[in-house]
Amino acid sequence: MIVRLQSVNGGERWYTTSYQRYHLVGLGLEVVGNSIRESLTYSSLPRTMLKLTKTQTFLTANHERFRLLSLSQLAAIADTQETSLKSQTHTQKPLESHPSLHIDPKYFVSVLLNCKNIFQIKQAHAQIVANGLLTNLFVSNKLLYIYVQHKAIDEAHAFFGGMREKDPVSWSVMIGGFAKDGDFVNCFRTFKELTRCSVQPDNYTLPFVLRVCRDRMDLLMGSLVHGVVLKSGLCWDHFVCAALVDMYAKCRVIDDARKLFDDMHKKDLVTWTVMIDGYAECGNANESLVLFDWMREEGIVPDKITMVTVVNACSKLGAMHKARFVHDYICSMKFSLNVILGTAMIDMYAKCGSVDFAREIFDGMREKNVISWSVMIAAYGYHGQGKKALDLFPMMLNCGIMPNRITFVSLLYACSHAGLVDEGFELFNIMWDKYGVKPDVKHCTCMVDLLGRAGRLDEALKLIENMTVEKDEGLWSAFLAACRIHKHVELAEWAAKSLLELQPQNPGHYVLLSNIYANAGMWEDMAKVRNLMTKRNLKKIPGWTWIEVDNKIHQFSVGDKSHPLSKEIYGLLKILIEKLELAGYVPDTNFVLHDVDEEVKVGMLYTHSEKLAITFGLIATPEGTPIRITKNLRVCGDCHTFIKFVSAITKRSIIVRDSNRFHHFIEGACSCGDYW
């Protein structure tokens, strides 16, 4: 077998076996019958000559720089081998039995690690082939890894397919490469090949596959991989178990995630963080904070990533006391407010009802990016302070921060909730022309909401009809809500039809349409919608209101009498309503969406969860202190009026967070200006 490369005026020619040909073709060499002609040009190595014969391998170079070998190393190798060649030409044993070049594989690994681009990797690949080191699994795995690290997935896959020998590391690198590249199909396919080849997956491969299941929210595949974990005996491996917890939590199967978490013998910071985040994402932020306290009791010290997760849980819970506690803990740990943690804290304080505290954090950040500015703008928006939101925009531009799509969503949202129609139109028109941000469905939804709230339904309808982007459920929901506000039944039916085609299993859409029929006195149509819900086994989401008192969350539903102070709550509520009626409060029975007598409607209004929570707040909190409540649905119009009167009579500020925004009630007025 002869392998030979010669510099010839007409080019270079190789003679090789099929196995060697495979690798050389991968390096850019043209196959001509049983020979291959080099298609790469060595412009940087004009007079380099690599010769390999059956009896000897040697390198010569008179260029000042050889990319893969330093000059001193090259000279030493060349001198030694050229002398050896002259003296041993007739006595040397064949290459197969006597390797001619004793170069440590670690040297080529070092060369690979120093490669800066794909061209250098292919050069190193060629040297590895030339020196017969492809049979060294350690070197081959490192070459595969370097291809993957430089995102040369096609080259990596081709090389992987030609490897004569593969170990678990080889499979792990290839599966991990596909996972990082987002090629989930090939990731799963390669994992399937691994299991068919009876290769034992390790604690490197399995977490990669589980992360893909997590990112795709593919619970079925995740469960199958869990079965492989059990068969492999890796169910107690720390890394694998942590990945399983993460996968189940992200797939919102939080009970399974918690069971695995509780069974783990050793829980590190990453696992705690995953579990805390899982509860927050599944709507149980309170349990997230319980876990955080437990983690600290176990002696686990959180890092900034964990604190970002805890801060996000606080923002979802909306409890100011918890927010202050977390802020104090961050200060005690002397964590600097970098962009990620600082931005999370802005969002936390804003969603806990204090846009002023959020602004303090914002002003105190040394570094802000476009997300930080966008979150602060959004905070002013959903607190009804549209003018302040717009004032931040030129400040952001003056700081050299260019807006992105999220910035304009925040700005347009602020305009829609403050009735700033002209300002919203101006921003919508300049976002593409001036800033190169193409309007998407989110921006169009904000504009539909802006026009709809202002009663300009015809313009909103025209915008929808002329949209070039695909309409989603958010857009149709905004238009349907506008139809409800302005009692336009015909357009509401049209919007609801489109909405139910997109999301037929969302009970909220049916409820909104039935409420529109009820407001219009169309009881038969309302009954049809309710019957349709029953046939499709859909149930209305119950309304709940929460209030935090003395570090404890109290929850109320409509007509709730389960609270220990229920008797006192209803007693004070009766007295309070009498005072409000004397001050001019008149119950608005239009918000009772049942075909019953007026007296019954009034009684139903008086026991709404918002009223019960606020009355409890008056009992349980000191006079003069703010009352903060959170509602999981949109606060009803009658409760909005009720709270305005309560704030005036009791001289208490009341902050209400509902599903859409914040309402700040002070001395009989609301921050929304009754525009909501």
C-alpha positions as CSV (number, residue, x, y, z in Angstrom):
1,M,0.0,0.0,0.0
2,I,1.5,3.3,-1.0
3,V,0.3,6.7,0.1
4,R,2.1,9.5,-1.6
5,L,1.7,13.2,-2.1
6,Q,4.1,15.0,-4.4
7,S,4.4,18.7,-5.5
8,V,4.1,18.7,-9.2
9,N,3.6,21.6,-11.5
10,G,0.3,20.2,-12.6
11,G,-1.0,19.7,-9.1
12,E,-0.8,17.0,-6.4
13,R,-1.8,13.4,-6.8
14,W,-2.7,10.8,-4.1
15,Y,-2.9,7.0,-4.3
16,T,-4.9,5.6,-1.4
17,T,-7.1,2.9,-0.1
18,S,-10.9,3.3,0.3
19,Y,-10.7,3.9,4.0
20,Q,-8.1,6.7,3.6
21,R,-10.0,8.1,0.6
22,Y,-13.1,8.6,2.8
23,H,-11.3,10.9,5.2
24,L,-9.4,12.8,2.4
25,V,-12.6,13.4,0.5
26,G,-14.0,15.0,3.6
27,L,-11.0,17.3,3.6
28,G,-11.8,18.7,0.1
29,L,-10.0,16.3,-2.2
30,E,-11.3,15.4,-5.6
31,V,-11.7,11.6,-6.4
32,V,-10.4,10.5,-9.7
33,G,-10.7,6.7,-10.1
34,N,-8.5,5.1,-7.5
35,S,-6.6,8.4,-7.1
36,I,-7.6,11.7,-5.7
37,R,-6.5,15.1,-6.7
38,E,-6.2,17.8,-4.0
39,S,-8.8,20.5,-4.5
40,L,-7.5,22.7,-1.6
41,T,-5.0,25.3,-2.5
42,Y,-2.2,25.9,0.0
43,S,-1.7,29.6,-0.6
44,S,-0.3,30.0,2.8
45,L,2.0,27.1,2.3
46,P,3.4,27.6,-1.2
47,R,6.3,25.2,-0.9
48,T,5.2,22.7,1.6
49,M,5.6,19.1,0.7
50,L,4.1,16.2,2.6
51,K,5.4,12.7,1.6
52,L,4.2,9.4,2.9
53,T,5.5,6.1,1.6
54,K,5.1,2.5,2.6
55,T,8.5,2.7,4.3
56,Q,8.7,6.2,5.8
57,T,6.9,9.4,6.6
58,F,8.6,12.7,6.6
59,L,7.8,16.4,6.4
60,T,9.8,19.2,4.9
61,A,9.0,22.9,4.8
62,N,10.8,26.0,3.8
63,H,7.9,28.4,4.5
64,E,8.4,30.7,7.5
65,R,5.2,29.5,9.1
66,F,3.5,26.1,9.0
67,R,0.0,26.3,10.4
68,L,0.0,23.1,12.4
69,L,3.6,22.7,13.6
70,S,5.8,25.3,15.0
71,L,9.1,26.0,13.1
72,S,11.3,24.4,15.8
73,Q,9.1,21.3,16.0
74,L,8.9,21.0,12.2
75,A,12.6,21.4,11.8
76,A,13.4,18.8,14.4
77,I,11.0,16.3,12.9
78,A,12.1,17.0,9.3
79,D,15.9,16.8,10.1
80,T,15.5,13.6,12.1
81,Q,13.3,11.9,9.5
82,E,15.3,12.9,6.5
83,T,18.5,11.5,8.0
84,S,16.7,8.4,9.0
85,L,15.3,8.0,5.5
86,K,18.7,8.1,3.8
87,S,20.3,5.6,6.2
88,Q,17.4,3.2,6.5
89,T,15.8,3.1,3.1
90,H,16.5,-0.6,2.4
91,T,16.2,-1.9,6.0
92,Q,13.0,-0.3,7.3
93,K,10.1,-2.5,8.1
94,P,6.6,-1.8,6.6
95,L,4.6,1.1,8.1
96,E,1.9,-1.2,9.4
97,S,4.2,-3.0,11.7
98,H,6.6,-0.2,12.5
99,P,5.0,3.3,12.8
100,S,7.4,5.8,11.3
101,L,6.3,8.9,13.2
102,H,6.2,8.6,17.0
103,I,4.2,11.8,17.7
104,D,2.3,11.9,21.0
105,P,-1.5,11.9,20.4
106,K,-1.7,14.7,23.0
107,Y,0.2,16.9,20.6
108,F,-2.5,16.7,18.0
109,V,-5.1,17.2,20.7
110,S,-3.3,20.4,21.6
111,V,-3.3,21.4,17.9
112,L,-7.0,20.8,17.7
113,L,-7.8,22.9,20.8
114,N,-5.8,25.8,19.3
115,C,-7.8,25.8,16.0
116,K,-9.6,29.1,15.4
117,N,-11.8,28.2,12.4
118,I,-13.0,25.4,10.3
119,F,-10.1,25.7,7.8
120,Q,-7.6,25.1,10.6
121,I,-9.6,22.2,11.8
122,K,-9.5,20.6,8.4
123,Q,-5.7,21.1,8.2
124,A,-5.4,19.4,11.6
125,H,-7.7,16.6,10.3
126,A,-5.4,16.1,7.3
127,Q,-2.3,15.8,9.6
128,I,-4.1,13.3,11.8
129,V,-5.0,11.2,8.7
130,A,-1.4,11.5,7.4
131,N,0.1,10.3,10.7
132,G,-2.3,7.4,11.1
133,L,-3.9,8.6,14.3
134,L,-7.5,8.2,13.3
135,T,-7.4,4.8,14.9
136,N,-6.7,6.5,18.2
137,L,-10.1,6.9,19.7
138,F,-9.0,9.7,22.1
139,V,-7.8,11.8,19.1
140,S,-10.9,11.0,17.0
141,N,-13.2,11.9,19.8
142,K,-11.4,15.2,20.3
143,L,-11.6,16.0,16.5
144,L,-15.3,15.2,16.6
145,Y,-15.7,17.5,19.6
146,I,-13.8,20.3,17.9
147,Y,-16.0,20.1,14.8
148,V,-19.1,20.3,17.1
149,Q,-17.6,23.1,19.1
150,H,-17.2,25.2,16.0
151,K,-20.7,24.4,14.9
152,A,-19.6,22.4,11.9
153,I,-22.3,19.9,12.5
154,D,-22.4,18.5,8.9
155,E,-18.6,17.8,9.0
156,A,-19.0,16.3,12.5
157,H,-21.8,14.1,11.4
158,A,-19.8,12.9,8.3
159,F,-16.8,12.2,10.4
160,F,-18.9,10.4,13.1
161,G,-20.4,8.2,10.4
162,G,-17.0,7.1,9.2
163,M,-15.6,6.3,12.6
164,R,-14.6,2.6,12.8
165,E,-14.8,2.6,16.6
166,K,-17.2,4.6,18.8
167,D,-17.4,4.7,22.6
168,P,-20.0,6.5,24.8
169,V,-18.0,9.7,24.5
170,S,-18.4,9.7,20.7
171,W,-22.1,9.2,20.9
172,S,-22.4,11.8,23.6
173,V,-20.5,14.4,21.6
174,M,-22.6,13.8,18.5
175,I,-25.9,13.8,20.3
176,G,-24.9,16.9,22.3
177,G,-23.9,18.6,19.0
178,F,-27.3,18.1,17.4
179,A,-29.0,19.2,20.6
180,K,-27.0,22.5,20.8
181,D,-27.6,23.1,17.1
182,G,-31.3,22.7,17.6
183,D,-31.5,19.7,15.3
184,F,-33.8,17.8,17.5
185,V,-34.7,15.2,14.8
186,N,-31.2,14.0,14.3
187,C,-30.6,14.2,18.1
188,F,-33.4,11.7,18.7
189,R,-32.4,9.6,15.7
190,T,-28.8,9.3,16.9
191,F,-29.9,8.5,20.4
192,K,-32.1,5.8,19.0
193,E,-29.1,4.4,17.1
194,L,-27.1,4.4,20.3
195,T,-29.7,2.3,22.1
196,R,-30.0,-0.1,19.1
197,C,-26.2,-0.6,19.1
198,S,-26.5,-1.8,22.7
199,V,-24.2,1.1,23.8
200,Q,-24.7,2.0,27.5
201,P,-25.7,5.7,27.6
202,D,-23.8,7.7,30.2
203,N,-24.6,10.6,32.4
204,Y,-23.4,13.0,29.7
205,T,-25.6,11.7,26.9
206,L,-28.9,11.3,28.8
207,P,-29.0,14.9,30.1
208,F,-28.5,16.2,26.6
209,V,-31.5,14.2,25.3
210,L,-33.6,15.2,28.3
211,R,-32.9,18.9,27.7
212,V,-34.1,18.5,24.1
213,C,-37.3,16.9,25.5
214,R,-37.6,19.8,27.9
215,D,-37.1,22.5,25.2
216,R,-39.7,20.8,23.0
217,M,-41.9,20.2,25.9
218,D,-42.1,16.6,24.6
219,L,-43.4,14.7,27.6
220,L,-43.9,11.5,25.7
221,M,-40.3,11.3,24.5
222,G,-39.1,12.5,27.9
223,S,-41.0,9.6,29.5
224,L,-39.4,7.1,27.1
225,V,-35.9,8.5,27.9
226,H,-36.8,8.1,31.6
227,G,-37.4,4.4,30.9
228,V,-33.9,4.2,29.3
229,V,-32.5,5.8,32.5
230,L,-34.1,3.2,34.6
231,K,-32.8,0.3,32.4
232,S,-29.3,1.8,32.5
233,G,-29.3,2.0,36.3
234,L,-28.6,5.7,36.2
235,C,-31.8,6.7,38.1
236,W,-29.7,7.8,41.1
237,D,-27.0,9.6,39.1
238,H,-27.0,13.2,40.2
239,F,-26.7,14.8,36.8
240,V,-29.3,12.5,35.1
241,C,-31.8,13.0,38.0
242,A,-31.4,16.7,37.9
243,A,-32.1,16.7,34.1
244,L,-35.2,14.6,34.7
245,V,-36.5,17.0,37.3
246,D,-35.9,19.9,34.9
247,M,-37.7,18.1,32.0
248,Y,-40.8,17.2,34.1
249,A,-40.9,20.7,35.6
250,K,-40.7,22.4,32.2
251,C,-43.4,20.0,30.8
252,R,-45.6,21.2,33.7
253,V,-45.8,17.8,35.3
254,I,-44.7,19.3,38.6
255,D,-45.8,16.4,40.8
256,D,-43.5,14.0,39.0
257,A,-40.7,16.5,39.2
258,R,-41.2,17.0,42.9
259,K,-41.2,13.2,43.6
260,L,-37.9,12.8,41.8
261,F,-36.6,15.8,43.6
262,D,-37.6,14.5,47.0
263,D,-36.0,11.1,46.3
264,M,-32.6,12.5,45.3
265,H,-29.9,11.7,47.8
266,K,-27.9,14.8,47.0
267,K,-29.4,18.0,45.8
268,D,-27.0,20.7,44.4
269,L,-27.8,24.3,43.7
270,V,-28.7,23.7,40.1
271,T,-31.4,21.1,41.1
272,W,-32.8,23.5,43.8
273,T,-33.0,26.3,41.2
274,V,-34.7,24.1,38.7
275,M,-37.4,23.0,41.2
276,I,-37.9,26.6,42.4
277,D,-38.4,27.8,38.8
278,G,-40.6,24.8,38.0
279,Y,-43.1,25.8,40.7
280,A,-43.1,29.4,39.6
281,E,-43.8,28.5,36.0
282,C,-46.6,26.2,37.0
283,G,-48.4,28.9,38.8
284,N,-47.4,28.0,42.4
285,A,-45.0,30.8,43.2
286,N,-45.7,30.5,46.9
287,E,-44.2,26.9,46.9
288,S,-41.2,28.3,45.1
289,L,-40.5,30.6,48.0
290,V,-41.1,27.8,50.5
291,L,-38.4,25.8,48.6
292,F,-36.1,28.8,48.7
293,D,-36.4,28.9,52.5
294,W,-35.8,25.1,52.8
295,M,-32.8,25.4,50.5
296,R,-31.1,28.0,52.8
297,E,-31.9,25.8,55.8
298,E,-30.1,23.0,54.2
299,G,-27.0,25.2,54.0
300,I,-27.1,25.7,50.2
301,V,-25.9,29.2,49.3
302,P,-27.7,30.6,46.3
303,D,-25.9,32.3,43.4
304,K,-27.2,35.1,41.1
305,I,-28.9,32.7,38.8
306,T,-30.9,31.2,41.7
307,M,-31.8,34.7,42.9
308,V,-33.1,35.6,39.5
309,T,-35.4,32.6,39.7
310,V,-36.5,33.6,43.2
311,V,-37.1,37.2,42.1
312,N,-39.2,35.9,39.2
313,A,-41.3,33.8,41.6
314,C,-41.9,36.9,43.7
315,S,-43.1,38.8,40.7
316,K,-45.6,36.1,39.9
317,L,-46.8,36.0,43.5
318,G,-47.2,39.8,43.7
319,A,-46.4,39.8,47.5
320,M,-44.6,43.0,48.5
321,H,-43.4,41.6,51.8
322,K,-41.7,38.7,50.0
323,A,-40.2,41.1,47.5
324,R,-38.7,43.3,50.3
325,F,-37.3,40.2,52.0
326,V,-35.7,38.9,48.8
327,H,-34.3,42.4,48.1
328,D,-32.8,42.6,51.6
329,Y,-31.3,39.1,51.2
330,I,-29.7,40.1,47.9
331,C,-28.1,43.1,49.6
332,S,-26.9,41.0,52.6
333,M,-25.2,38.6,50.1
334,K,-23.6,41.6,48.5
335,F,-24.8,40.6,45.0
336,S,-24.2,43.4,42.5
337,L,-27.2,44.3,40.4
338,N,-26.0,43.2,37.0
339,V,-28.3,43.5,33.9
340,I,-30.1,40.2,34.5
341,L,-30.7,40.4,38.2
342,G,-31.4,44.1,38.2
343,T,-33.9,43.8,35.4
344,A,-35.6,40.9,37.2
345,M,-35.9,43.1,40.3
346,I,-37.5,45.9,38.3
347,D,-40.1,43.5,37.1
348,M,-40.6,42.1,40.6
349,Y,-41.3,45.4,42.3
350,A,-43.5,46.6,39.4
351,K,-45.6,43.4,39.6
352,C,-45.8,43.6,43.4
353,G,-47.5,47.0,43.0
354,S,-44.7,49.6,43.5
355,V,-43.5,51.2,40.3
356,D,-41.6,53.7,42.4
357,F,-39.4,51.0,44.0
358,A,-38.9,49.6,40.5
359,R,-37.7,52.9,39.3
360,E,-35.2,53.1,42.2
361,I,-33.7,49.8,41.1
362,F,-33.6,51.0,37.5
363,D,-31.9,54.3,38.4
364,G,-29.3,52.4,40.6
365,M,-28.2,50.0,37.9
366,R,-24.8,50.8,36.5
367,E,-25.4,49.0,33.3
368,K,-28.7,48.8,31.4
369,N,-29.5,47.0,28.2
370,V,-32.5,47.3,25.9
371,I,-34.4,44.7,28.0
372,S,-33.9,46.8,31.2
373,W,-35.3,49.9,29.5
374,S,-38.2,47.9,27.9
375,V,-39.2,46.4,31.3
376,M,-39.2,49.8,33.0
377,I,-41.3,51.2,30.1
378,A,-43.7,48.2,30.4
379,A,-44.0,48.8,34.2
380,Y,-45.2,52.3,33.8
381,G,-47.6,51.0,31.1
382,Y,-49.4,48.5,33.1
383,H,-49.5,50.9,36.1
384,G,-51.4,53.3,33.9
385,Q,-48.6,55.9,33.7
386,G,-48.4,56.1,30.0
387,K,-46.8,59.5,29.9
388,K,-43.9,58.4,32.1
389,A,-43.5,55.4,29.9
390,L,-43.1,57.5,26.8
391,D,-40.7,59.9,28.6
392,L,-38.3,57.0,29.0
393,F,-38.0,56.4,25.3
394,P,-36.0,59.5,24.3
395,M,-33.8,58.9,27.4
396,M,-33.1,55.4,26.2
397,L,-32.1,56.7,22.8
398,N,-29.8,59.4,24.3
399,C,-28.0,56.6,26.1
400,G,-27.2,55.0,22.8
401,I,-29.6,52.1,23.3
402,M,-31.6,51.2,20.1
403,P,-35.1,49.9,20.6
404,N,-36.1,46.4,19.6
405,R,-39.5,44.7,19.1
406,I,-40.0,44.3,22.8
407,T,-39.5,48.0,23.4
408,F,-42.2,48.9,20.9
409,V,-44.6,46.3,22.4
410,S,-44.0,48.0,25.8
411,L,-44.5,51.5,24.4
412,L,-47.7,50.6,22.5
413,Y,-49.1,48.7,25.5
414,A,-48.5,51.8,27.6
415,C,-50.4,53.9,25.0
416,S,-53.3,51.5,24.9
417,H,-53.8,51.5,28.6
418,A,-53.6,55.3,28.9
419,G,-55.7,56.2,25.9
420,L,-52.8,57.8,24.0
421,V,-54.1,57.1,20.6
422,D,-52.1,59.7,18.6
423,E,-48.9,58.8,20.3
424,G,-49.5,55.1,19.6
425,F,-50.1,55.8,15.9
426,E,-46.9,57.8,15.7
427,L,-44.8,55.0,17.3
428,F,-46.4,52.4,15.1
429,N,-45.6,54.4,12.0
430,I,-41.9,55.1,12.8
431,M,-40.9,51.7,14.2
432,W,-40.0,50.3,10.8
433,D,-39.2,53.5,8.9
434,K,-36.9,55.0,11.5
435,Y,-35.7,52.1,13.6
436,G,-35.9,49.1,11.3
437,V,-38.3,47.1,13.6
438,K,-40.9,45.3,11.5
439,P,-44.3,45.3,13.1
440,D,-45.4,41.7,14.1
441,V,-48.7,40.4,15.4
442,K,-47.9,41.6,19.0
443,H,-47.5,45.2,17.8
444,C,-50.7,44.9,15.7
445,T,-52.5,43.5,18.8
446,C,-51.5,46.5,20.8
447,M,-52.9,48.8,18.1
448,V,-56.2,46.9,17.9
449,D,-56.4,47.2,21.7
450,L,-55.6,50.9,21.5
451,L,-58.2,51.6,18.9
452,G,-60.8,49.3,20.5
453,R,-60.5,50.8,24.0
454,A,-60.9,54.2,22.4
455,G,-64.2,53.0,20.8
456,R,-62.7,53.2,17.3
457,L,-63.8,49.7,16.4
458,D,-64.1,50.4,12.6
459,E,-60.5,51.5,12.5
460,A,-59.5,48.4,14.5
461,L,-61.4,46.2,12.1
462,K,-59.7,47.9,9.1
463,L,-56.3,47.3,10.6
464,I,-57.1,43.6,11.2
465,E,-58.3,43.2,7.6
466,N,-55.2,44.8,6.1
467,M,-52.7,42.9,8.3
468,T,-50.0,41.0,6.4
469,V,-48.9,39.0,9.5
470,E,-50.7,35.9,10.7
471,K,-53.5,36.7,13.2
472,D,-53.3,34.9,16.6
473,E,-55.6,34.4,19.5
474,G,-54.1,37.4,21.3
475,L,-55.2,39.8,18.6
476,W,-58.8,38.3,18.4
477,S,-59.0,38.4,22.2
478,A,-58.2,42.1,22.2
479,F,-60.8,42.9,19.6
480,L,-63.4,40.8,21.4
481,A,-62.7,42.6,24.6
482,A,-63.2,45.9,22.9
483,C,-66.5,44.7,21.5
484,R,-67.5,43.8,25.1
485,I,-66.6,47.3,26.4
486,H,-68.6,49.0,23.7
487,K,-71.4,46.4,23.5
488,H,-71.0,45.7,19.8
489,V,-72.6,42.2,19.6
490,E,-72.3,41.7,15.8
491,L,-68.6,42.3,15.7
492,A,-68.2,40.3,18.9
493,E,-69.7,37.3,17.2
494,W,-67.4,37.6,14.2
495,A,-64.3,37.9,16.4
496,A,-65.4,35.0,18.6
497,K,-65.8,32.7,15.6
498,S,-62.3,33.4,14.5
499,L,-61.0,33.0,18.1
500,L,-62.7,29.7,18.7
501,E,-61.3,28.3,15.5
502,L,-57.8,29.0,16.9
503,Q,-58.5,27.9,20.5
504,P,-61.6,25.8,20.7
505,Q,-60.6,24.4,24.2
506,N,-60.1,27.8,25.9
507,P,-63.1,28.3,28.2
508,G,-62.3,32.0,28.7
509,H,-63.4,32.8,25.1
510,Y,-66.8,31.2,25.6
511,V,-67.3,33.0,28.8
512,L,-66.4,36.4,27.3
513,L,-68.9,35.8,24.4
514,S,-71.6,34.6,26.8
515,N,-71.0,37.7,28.9
516,I,-71.5,40.0,25.9
517,Y,-74.8,38.2,25.2
518,A,-75.8,38.6,28.8
519,N,-75.0,42.3,28.8
520,A,-77.2,42.7,25.7
521,G,-80.0,40.7,27.4
522,M,-79.7,38.0,24.8
523,W,-80.3,35.2,27.3
524,E,-81.0,32.4,24.8
525,D,-77.8,33.1,22.9
526,M,-75.9,33.1,26.2
527,A,-77.5,29.8,27.1
528,K,-76.4,28.3,23.8
529,V,-72.8,29.3,24.5
530,R,-72.9,27.8,28.0
531,N,-74.4,24.6,26.6
532,L,-71.6,24.4,24.1
533,M,-69.1,24.7,26.9
534,T,-70.9,21.8,28.7
535,K,-70.8,19.6,25.6
536,R,-67.1,20.2,25.2
537,N,-66.5,19.6,28.9
538,L,-65.1,23.1,29.4
539,K,-65.5,24.8,32.8
540,K,-65.3,28.5,33.6
541,I,-62.1,29.5,35.4
542,P,-63.2,30.5,39.0
543,G,-62.3,34.0,40.2
544,W,-59.9,34.3,43.1
545,T,-58.5,37.2,45.1
546,W,-55.4,37.1,47.3
547,I,-54.2,39.5,50.0
548,E,-51.0,39.2,52.0
549,V,-51.2,40.0,55.7
550,D,-48.5,39.3,58.3
551,N,-46.5,37.2,55.8
552,K,-49.4,35.0,55.0
553,I,-51.5,34.8,51.8
554,H,-55.2,34.8,52.3
555,Q,-57.4,33.6,49.4
556,F,-61.1,34.5,48.7
557,S,-63.6,33.3,46.2
558,V,-67.1,34.7,45.4
559,G,-69.4,34.2,48.4
560,D,-66.5,32.7,50.4
561,K,-67.3,31.9,54.0
562,S,-64.4,29.6,54.7
563,H,-62.1,32.2,56.3
564,P,-61.7,32.0,60.1
565,L,-62.8,35.7,60.3
566,S,-65.7,35.2,57.9
567,K,-68.3,36.5,60.4
568,E,-66.4,39.7,61.1
569,I,-65.7,40.2,57.3
570,Y,-69.4,40.0,56.4
571,G,-70.4,42.2,59.4
572,L,-68.0,45.0,58.4
573,L,-68.9,44.6,54.7
574,K,-72.6,45.3,55.5
575,I,-71.7,48.4,57.5
576,L,-69.3,49.5,54.7
577,I,-71.9,49.2,52.0
578,E,-74.4,51.3,53.9
579,K,-71.8,54.1,54.2
580,L,-70.9,53.8,50.5
581,E,-74.6,54.0,49.5
582,L,-75.0,57.2,51.6
583,A,-71.9,58.6,49.7
584,G,-73.5,57.9,46.4
585,Y,-72.5,54.3,45.5
586,V,-75.1,52.5,43.4
587,P,-74.5,48.8,42.6
588,D,-74.2,48.1,38.9
589,T,-76.2,45.0,38.3
590,N,-75.2,44.8,34.7
591,F,-72.1,43.0,35.9
592,V,-74.3,40.1,37.3
593,L,-74.5,37.9,34.2
594,H,-77.4,35.8,35.3
595,D,-81.1,36.1,34.4
596,V,-82.3,36.6,38.0
597,D,-84.2,39.3,39.9
598,E,-82.5,42.6,40.7
599,E,-82.4,42.0,44.4
600,V,-80.6,38.7,43.9
601,K,-78.2,40.4,41.6
602,V,-77.3,43.0,44.2
603,G,-76.7,40.3,46.8
604,M,-74.4,38.5,44.4
605,L,-72.5,41.7,43.7
606,Y,-71.8,42.3,47.4
607,T,-70.0,39.0,47.8
608,H,-67.5,39.3,45.0
609,S,-64.0,38.1,46.0
610,E,-62.5,41.6,45.6
611,K,-64.9,43.1,48.1
612,L,-64.3,40.3,50.7
613,A,-60.5,40.6,50.4
614,I,-60.5,44.4,50.8
615,T,-62.9,44.1,53.8
616,F,-60.5,41.6,55.4
617,G,-57.6,44.0,54.7
618,L,-59.5,46.8,56.6
619,I,-59.8,44.4,59.6
620,A,-56.3,42.9,59.5
621,T,-54.0,45.8,58.6
622,P,-53.2,49.0,60.5
623,E,-55.0,52.2,59.6
624,G,-53.3,54.3,57.1
625,T,-51.4,51.5,55.5
626,P,-51.9,50.5,51.8
627,I,-54.1,47.4,51.0
628,R,-52.7,45.3,48.2
629,I,-54.8,42.6,46.5
630,T,-54.4,40.4,43.4
631,K,-57.2,39.1,41.2
632,N,-56.6,36.2,38.7
633,L,-59.3,37.6,36.4
634,R,-60.2,41.1,35.2
635,V,-61.7,43.1,38.0
636,C,-65.4,43.8,37.3
637,G,-66.8,47.3,36.8
638,D,-68.9,47.3,39.9
639,C,-66.0,46.3,42.1
640,H,-63.9,49.0,40.5
641,T,-66.5,51.6,41.5
642,F,-66.8,50.0,45.0
643,I,-63.1,50.3,45.6
644,K,-63.0,53.9,44.6
645,F,-65.6,54.7,47.2
646,V,-63.8,52.6,49.8
647,S,-60.5,54.5,49.3
648,A,-62.3,57.8,49.7
649,I,-64.3,56.9,52.9
650,T,-61.5,55.0,54.7
651,K,-58.6,57.2,53.6
652,R,-56.7,54.1,52.5
653,S,-54.8,53.6,49.3
654,I,-55.7,50.3,47.6
655,I,-53.6,48.6,44.9
656,V,-55.3,46.0,42.8
657,R,-53.5,43.8,40.4
658,D,-55.8,42.0,38.0
659,S,-55.1,39.9,34.9
660,N,-54.5,42.9,32.7
661,R,-52.9,45.7,34.8
662,F,-52.6,47.6,38.1
663,H,-55.1,49.9,39.6
664,H,-54.0,52.4,42.2
665,F,-57.0,53.8,44.2
666,I,-56.3,56.9,46.2
667,E,-59.0,59.2,47.7
668,G,-61.8,58.1,45.4
669,A,-59.8,58.1,42.1
670,C,-58.1,55.3,40.1
671,S,-54.8,55.6,38.3
672,C,-56.5,54.1,35.2
673,G,-58.7,57.2,34.9
674,D,-61.6,54.7,34.4
675,Y,-60.0,53.9,31.0
676,W,-59.5,50.1,31.3
